[in-house]
Amino acid sequence: MLLVALVIAARPAVAGALPPGADASPVAAPGGGQITLDSIEVISQQLDEARLQIQPSLGASTYSFNQQALQAIPQAENAPLNQVLLQAPGVAQDSFGQVHVRGDHANVQYRINGVQLPEGLSVFGQALETRFARSISLITGALPAQYGFQTAGVLDIQTKTGLTNPGLGLTAYGGTFAWAQPSFEYGGRYDKVDWFITGDYLQNARGIENPAPSFNALHDNTEQWHGFSIMNAIIDPDTRVSVFGGAFNGQFQIPNNPGQTPQLGLTVKGASTFNSGALNENQSENTQFGVISLQKHLGPADVQISAFVRNSNLSYAPDPSGDLLFNGIAQSAQRSNLAGGMQADGSWRLNDSHTLRAGFLAQLEHTSYNTFSNVLPVDGAGVPTSDQPIGVVDNGGKTGGLYGVYLQDEWRILPVLTLNYGLRFDGVDEYTNETQVSPRINAVWRATETTTIHAGYSRYFVPPPFELVSPTSIGLFANTSAAPSVTRDDAVKAERSHYFDLGVTQLVVPGFTVGVDGYYKLATNLIDEGQFGAPIILSAFNYARARVGGVEFTASYDVGPWSIYGNAAYSRAMGINIISSQFNFAPDELAYIQQNYIHLDHDQTWTASAGAAYTFNQGTKFATRVSVDLVAQSGLRASTATVPNGASLPEYAAVNASIVQKLDLGFGAGTELRLDVLNLNDAQYQIRDGSGVGVGAPQFGLRRTILAGVTQRF
């Protein structure tokens, strides 16, 4: 189910002929030529292959989920994207739907059909869906020069189209925790244009992780809408125009942790206590994105030029009294980010030994923040002078941009040895103004017919996430209950690192592949993110220096009705000296970290995943697929009384299972019944305990959840 592949060399686009027996009904083409309706599928497939080879993952490690693998995962297309990624090696689970790849906090790049999307503001919701993916690949390691800005991993989604998924599909899905998730998809083709549209609505009573160990959460309802559409037009056999876009809207109740009491000793309008189980905090998030791409094949060259835009907004509404009593501040907070730009990538096959690749990305974005905070006035000793809240307004915005350009050469030195080397130049002009030239080099050696070895070095430059950085007017909160104990607030800088990677894959027998991959990263100004205060809005900060290293083990077996995989990863991520956004931290915490390397809060020693699927009556209209997968984690970090992030939370394992039955009821294009059980063993596990650097609250994982659905295709 999980395929591990190393792309060794690029393949040029090959002009295709009609398959035997194809209908040759002519359709007029631009310039007076003719193509046939049935050749549209052949041309589209060739252009898909050419697009993949414009930006290959030469020398990096690629973990791919094809459509069969995605369908075999419990929940299948209903599974959120972060749950799919947990089946890849080296991916650690965190709260709020976050995942960490190879010891990085975020720093994951998202691409759709080769186009890099700007970062957005969603915290809880998944703006991108598994539902519209035809295949998903996670590319990690020493990345080639075409991949810049976010470098912990590249999540490359190849979308469904009207050619790959024609017809109408309607799904009803839901179960425990008041779960309801209807969805639809529709694909079609007319002449040389195809389209695919999908959307869903989700509501349940487990929108965010429960901060308490109870089976049910208090105040945890969510409503979410997702939509995506794409249209492709074949202009001629060498040209395609694609337009696609998507939208997400989510409403979330912030779940409550009952039994807590205010510890600040404040009195608000005569009240000094508050029932923590009755807090009413809410957050809304929405994102929209759109892309238009022109792809062209020109003999030995291929190029794709795209324009993109992404808009995202986030809004937090506090409990006016409860937040003030518990946190010393009740802050209504809104953030928005609008980003747009252009990206171009091209490859030129000079000869059998050399293929040149070059491209650029330029992005302009505007971010704004608006906050209104209720606080209590205090005297010089920090003692409140009144129990009547006063308001503090802090609004602002900024426009900035990113830009990057690269050139690289894929040099096939020998039939079994390929060297890929190149340079990137990247710059950021936002709250920080920095540039860097980054060399990249990878080598792939096919040592035997069954053994492939790769090694690489990449210099990385990671700009701060613009949407998560804003100047804080600390002075506005002087002499209030929200005044920070640290008043230093240095700007977040770009992360710079040296990254080394070495790995080998071995085909043991046909269908059975194993691999091992080791990596090491030395970083300055390492970017981390944390949640500070009640608003669930992540804020970025830097460690002056950091070192991150680990090793991953993979195995997969895919023969006949069986599909089996297993992964295990060891990681260690350490940082020293917080040098930006210092006001978010306690003085003793800053003092310790200034002198000592500590574990990053998202550091997890061991991560493992495994799964198996078996299909009965494979290839028939009445096939039955049974699948099971496992996610095991050794636990994220927690703080002790003396050492920030000095402890590890307990290990846990959660098992998911699925049964899918296909039916032929004599109408439509087929019926599918499914039953999914998440956390089959009903493990009670804690993802966070509320301590740790930049950790705001405890979270427990989803308890046993039973979901069922029916899909009818037409």
Secondary structure by P-SEA (a helix, b strand, c coil): cbbbbbbcccccccccccccccccccccccccccccccaaaaaaaaaaaaaaaacccccbbbbbbcaaaaaaccccccccccccccccccccccccccccccccccbbbbbcccccccccccccccccccccccbbbbbbccccccccccccccccccccccccccbbbbbbbccccbbbbbbccccccccccccccccccccccccccccccccccccbbbbbbbbbbbbbbbccccbbbbbbcbbbbbbbbbccccccccccccccccccccccccbbbbbbbbbbbbbbbbbbbccccccccccbbbbbbbbbbccccccccccccccbbbbbbbbbbbbbbbcccccccbbbbbcbbbbbbbbbbbbbbbbbbbcccccccccbbbbbbbbcccccccccccccccccccccbbbbbbbbbbbbcccccbbbbbbbbbbbbcccccbbbbbbbbbbbbccccccbbbbcccccccccccccccccccbbbbbbbbbbbbccccccccccccccccccccccbbbbbbcccccbbbbbbcccccccbbbbbbbbbcccbbbbbbbbbbbbbbcccccccccccaaaaaaaaccccccccccccccccbbbbbccccccbbbbbbbbbbbbcbbbbbccccccccccccbbbbbbbbbbbbccccccbbbbbccccccccccccccccccccccbbbbcccbbbbbbccccc
